[in-house]
Amino acid sequence: MIRVSRNISLTGERVVTIEGHATGDDLPEVTAAINAGGPGCIIDAAGLKSVDAAAREFLAGLKRKGTAIRGASMYVRALIEEPQQ
């Protein structure tokens, strides 16, 4: 279960915040928030506790395409940056 919210930072950046435990079932909600945020939005993953394989691949794909993912814990960051085997 996750919580997804969209905000605009004090510097004008469009931010999509993801909190909780992300699974493949959550990806439509995350995708909708990212699409609504528009090009160049930033993912705030500070509250993201865990990701399943589908969510990991989704976030890794966003990162490969140049989407900034900020605030992720070392655990989540390692999962996203780890090459798929």
Secondary structure, DSSP 8 states (H G I E B T S, - for coil): -EEEEEEE-TTS-EEEEEEEEE-GGGHHHHHHHHHHH-TT-EEEEEEEEEE-HHHHHHHHHHHHTT--EES--HHHHHHHHS---
